[in-house]
Amino acid sequence: MSETRSVIIIGSGPAGLTAAIYAARANLKPLCIEGFQAGGIPGGQLMITTTVENYPGFPEGITGPDLMAKWREQAARFGTDFITADVDQIDFSKRPFTVRADDETHTAHAIIIATGAKAKWLGLESEHELENHGVSACATCDGFFFKNQDVAVVGGGDTAMEEALYLAGLCSKVTLLHRRKEFRASKIMVDRVMKHPKIEVVTDTVVTEVKDVAQKKVTGLQVKNLVNGEERELKVTGLFVAIGHVPNTQLFQGVLDMDENGYLKTQAGTTKTKIEGVWACGDVQDHVYRQAVTAAGTGCMAAIEVERWLGAQGLH
């Protein structure tokens, strides 16, 4: 077992790496356990994002992997140690806390959880092939690329309604596809969508294929009516999948408080969890905004709160 650290950060997306930068600059010598949360590589959801145009400071845009590489380099420069592994076991029942990864046990006085979340997908091979080539799970992130084009949104909850309304402000037409007749979304959101002149709602319908993989861009969708079995092609240049996200919180079940969707609960205005000495930041506790810039903000909050807490405990 290695020496007890001041803080261990679990996760290496925007929240985890921002926490690492702040913790390292406070001379806490953090250990960041990177994980394999997105696509089998460390770095979070931005590692599978082609172009990022809404992160401040990059007026020409930057690729997700390039942005994360800069973040990681900055964290390392200030003294963050990295382990590229998944955490498979934790013990928060006593301090120092114990974290196990790759058959190695690490201990720390404080833990920052930044394990993120992942989008739910339809599960189509063509959808996977065209991800970031016209298929997206975030209208706020990618809607701008589809200005004055026809797009489709799949989903039936509030998120799908929000995505459709957001895209209607940018696109020529938005087709909202839902597999059932009834929506899970709140009535007020459904009413807003139904009344919008640029949104067409199509129920009892699923996407069976995204075209065109050969062209490496979205040219349309093959859709099927579940009531009469009819299939047709819907001409769109973009598909937004809005059927929810899954937070990476399996490791903390029964240990930390979660909401009904599995997101970690934190105290209002802070990143503190119910266990003193354990913080959570980024998409693992944010089901509302889910942006790199908000994740980075809560990563900063967590590191500052940890540094102050360690000082009050006489541990720093």
C-alpha positions in Angstrom: 0.0 0.0 0.0 1.3 3.4 -1.0 1.5 6.4 1.4 -1.8 8.1 2.3 -2.6 11.0 -0.1 -4.3 14.2 0.8 -6.8 13.6 -2.0 -7.6 11.0 -4.6 -9.7 12.1 -7.7 -11.6 9.3 -9.4 -12.2 10.3 -13.0 -10.4 12.4 -15.6 -13.0 14.3 -17.6 -13.4 18.1 -17.3 -14.5 17.9 -13.7 -11.8 15.5 -12.5 -9.0 17.3 -14.3 -10.1 20.8 -13.2 -10.2 19.4 -9.6 -6.7 18.0 -10.2 -5.3 21.3 -11.5 -6.7 23.2 -8.5 -5.7 20.6 -5.9 -2.2 20.3 -7.4 -1.7 24.1 -7.3 -2.7 24.1 -3.7 0.2 21.6 -3.1 -2.1 18.7 -2.3 -0.2 16.4 -4.6 -3.4 14.7 -5.9 -3.6 11.2 -7.4 -6.0 11.1 -10.3 -7.3 7.6 -11.2 -8.3 8.2 -14.8 -10.6 5.3 -15.5 -12.0 4.0 -18.8 -15.3 5.8 -18.8 -15.8 6.7 -22.4 -14.9 4.5 -25.3 -12.3 2.5 -23.4 -10.1 5.6 -22.9 -9.6 8.1 -20.1 -10.8 11.6 -20.4 -14.6 11.4 -20.2 -17.2 12.1 -22.9 -15.1 14.8 -24.6 -12.8 12.0 -25.8 -15.6 10.9 -28.2 -16.5 14.5 -29.3 -15.0 15.7 -32.6 -15.3 19.5 -32.5 -15.8 21.6 -29.3 -16.9 25.2 -30.2 -18.6 26.3 -27.0 -15.7 26.0 -24.5 -14.4 29.5 -23.7 -11.0 30.4 -24.9 -11.0 28.5 -28.2 -12.6 30.8 -30.8 -11.7 28.5 -33.7 -12.9 25.4 -31.9 -10.8 22.4 -30.7 -11.3 18.7 -30.8 -12.4 17.0 -27.7 -9.3 14.8 -27.4 -7.0 17.8 -27.9 -8.8 19.8 -25.2 -8.6 16.9 -22.8 -4.8 16.5 -23.6 -4.2 20.1 -22.7 -6.2 19.8 -19.5 -4.2 16.6 -18.5 -0.9 18.3 -19.4 -1.8 21.2 -17.2 -2.7 19.0 -14.2 0.5 17.0 -14.6 2.6 20.2 -14.8 1.4 21.2 -11.4 2.2 17.9 -9.8 -0.9 15.6 -10.3 0.0 11.9 -10.4 -2.0 9.7 -12.8 -3.0 6.0 -12.8 -4.8 4.8 -15.9 -7.1 2.2 -14.4 -10.7 1.7 -13.3 -11.5 1.8 -9.6 -13.1 -1.5 -8.7 -13.5 -1.2 -4.9 -13.9 1.6 -2.4 -14.2 1.8 1.4 -15.6 5.0 2.8 -16.5 3.6 6.1 -13.4 4.9 7.9 -10.7 7.5 7.3 -8.3 7.4 5.6 -10.5 6.2 2.8 -9.5 3.2 0.7 -9.6 3.0 -3.1 -8.6 -0.1 -5.1 -7.6 -0.1 -8.7 -5.6 -2.6 -10.8 -5.0 -4.7 -7.7 -3.3 -1.8 -5.9 -4.7 -0.2 -2.8 -4.5 3.6 -2.3 -5.5 5.6 0.7 -6.5 9.3 1.1 -7.9 11.7 3.6 -10.3 13.1 1.0 -12.0 11.8 -2.2 -13.3 13.7 -5.2 -15.6 11.6 -7.4 -15.8 12.8 -11.0 -16.8 9.6 -12.8 -19.2 11.3 -15.2 -22.1 9.9 -17.1 -22.7 8.3 -20.4 -25.6 8.8 -22.9 -28.0 6.1 -23.6 -28.1 5.1 -27.3 -30.6 3.3 -29.5 -28.2 0.4 -30.0 -28.0 0.5 -33.8 -24.8 -0.3 -35.6 -25.4 2.6 -38.1 -26.0 5.0 -35.2 -22.6 4.0 -33.7 -20.8 4.4 -37.0 -22.2 7.9 -37.5 -21.7 9.2 -34.0 -20.1 12.7 -34.3 -20.9 12.5 -38.1 -24.5 13.7 -37.7 -25.5 11.6 -34.7 -25.4 13.4 -31.4 -26.7 13.0 -27.8 -26.4 16.8 -27.0 -28.3 19.5 -28.9 -26.7 22.3 -26.8 -23.2 20.9 -27.8 -23.8 20.2 -31.5 -27.0 22.0 -32.6 -25.1 24.9 -34.1 -23.6 22.6 -36.8 -27.2 22.0 -38.1 -28.3 25.5 -38.6 -31.1 25.8 -41.2 -31.2 22.0 -41.7 -33.8 19.3 -41.1 -33.1 17.2 -38.0 -34.8 14.5 -35.9 -34.9 14.0 -32.1 -35.7 10.7 -30.5 -37.2 10.5 -27.1 -40.3 11.2 -25.0 -39.1 12.9 -21.8 -38.5 16.5 -20.8 -34.9 16.2 -22.2 -36.2 15.3 -25.6 -38.7 18.2 -25.5 -36.0 20.6 -24.5 -33.7 19.4 -27.2 -36.4 19.7 -29.8 -37.3 23.2 -28.7 -33.6 24.3 -28.7 -33.0 22.9 -32.2 -36.2 24.5 -33.5 -34.5 27.8 -32.8 -31.6 26.9 -35.1 -33.0 24.4 -37.7 -35.4 24.5 -40.5 -37.5 21.7 -39.2 -37.4 19.3 -36.2 -39.1 15.9 -36.3 -39.6 14.4 -32.8 -39.9 10.6 -32.9 -41.3 8.7 -29.9 -41.9 4.9 -29.7 -45.1 5.3 -27.7 -48.2 7.5 -28.0 -47.9 8.9 -24.5 -45.0 11.1 -23.4 -43.1 10.9 -20.1 -42.5 14.6 -20.4 -44.4 17.2 -18.3 -47.6 18.5 -19.9 -46.3 22.0 -20.2 -43.3 20.8 -22.2 -45.4 18.6 -24.5 -47.8 21.5 -25.1 -44.9 23.8 -26.1 -43.5 21.2 -28.5 -46.9 20.5 -30.0 -47.6 24.2 -30.7 -44.3 25.0 -32.2 -44.6 25.6 -36.0 -41.2 24.1 -36.8 -41.6 20.8 -34.8 -43.5 17.8 -36.2 -44.3 15.1 -33.6 -44.4 11.5 -34.8 -45.5 8.9 -32.3 -45.5 5.0 -32.2 -42.4 5.2 -34.3 -38.8 3.9 -34.0 -35.6 4.4 -35.9 -34.4 1.1 -37.5 -31.4 2.5 -39.4 -29.4 5.7 -39.7 -28.2 6.5 -43.3 -25.7 6.8 -44.8 -22.7 4.9 -43.3 -21.0 4.7 -46.7 -21.0 8.5 -47.1 -19.9 8.9 -43.4 -22.7 11.4 -42.9 -26.4 11.4 -42.0 -28.6 11.6 -45.0 -31.8 10.2 -43.5 -33.4 7.7 -41.1 -35.3 4.5 -41.8 -38.3 4.6 -39.4 -40.9 2.1 -38.6 -44.5 2.6 -37.3 -45.1 0.1 -34.5 -48.8 0.1 -35.0 -49.2 -0.7 -38.7 -45.6 -1.9 -39.4 -45.1 0.6 -42.2 -41.5 1.7 -42.9 -40.3 4.8 -44.6 -37.3 7.0 -45.0 -37.2 10.4 -43.2 -34.9 12.9 -44.9 -32.7 14.6 -42.2 -29.1 15.6 -41.9 -28.9 15.1 -38.1 -30.1 12.8 -35.4 -30.3 13.7 -31.8 -30.8 10.8 -29.4 -32.4 12.1 -26.2 -33.4 9.0 -24.3 -31.5 9.8 -21.1 -28.0 9.4 -19.5 -26.6 6.9 -17.1 -24.3 8.2 -14.4 -21.3 6.1 -13.6 -22.2 5.5 -10.0 -22.5 1.7 -9.7 -19.4 1.7 -7.5 -21.1 3.9 -4.9 -24.5 2.2 -4.6 -25.5 1.7 -1.0 -22.6 4.0 0.1 -23.7 7.5 -1.1 -27.1 9.0 -1.5 -28.4 9.0 -5.1 -31.5 10.3 -6.8 -34.0 8.0 -8.6 -31.8 8.0 -11.7 -28.6 7.2 -9.9 -27.0 10.6 -9.8 -25.0 11.4 -6.7 -26.7 13.8 -4.3 -24.6 16.8 -3.1 -25.5 19.4 -0.5 -27.0 22.6 -2.0 -24.4 25.1 -3.2 -21.5 22.7 -2.6 -20.1 19.4 -3.9 -20.2 17.7 -0.6 -21.8 14.2 -0.4 -23.4 12.8 2.8 -20.0 11.4 3.9 -17.6 13.9 5.3 -14.4 14.0 3.3 -16.1 12.8 0.1 -17.1 15.2 -2.7 -18.7 14.7 -6.1 -18.5 17.0 -9.2 -19.3 17.0 -12.8 -21.9 14.9 -14.7 -22.0 12.3 -12.0 -24.0 14.7 -9.9 -25.4 17.1 -12.6 -28.3 15.8 -14.6 -29.4 19.3 -15.7 -26.6 21.1 -17.6 -24.1 18.3 -18.5 -21.6 20.7 -20.2 -17.8 20.7 -20.0 -17.8 24.2 -18.6 -20.2 23.5 -15.8 -18.4 20.2 -15.0 -15.1 22.2 -14.8 -16.8 24.7 -12.5 -17.9 22.0 -10.0 -14.4 20.4 -10.2 -13.0 23.7 -9.1 -15.5 23.9 -6.3 -14.7 20.4 -5.1 -10.9 21.1 -5.0 -11.3 24.4 -3.1 -13.7 22.7 -0.6 -11.3 19.8 -0.1 -8.3 22.2 0.4 -10.2 24.2 3.0 -11.5 21.1 4.8 -8.1 19.5 5.0 -6.7 22.7 6.5 -9.5 22.8 9.1 -8.7 19.1 9.9 -5.0 20.0 10.3 -4.2 17.6 7.4 -2.7 20.3 5.2 
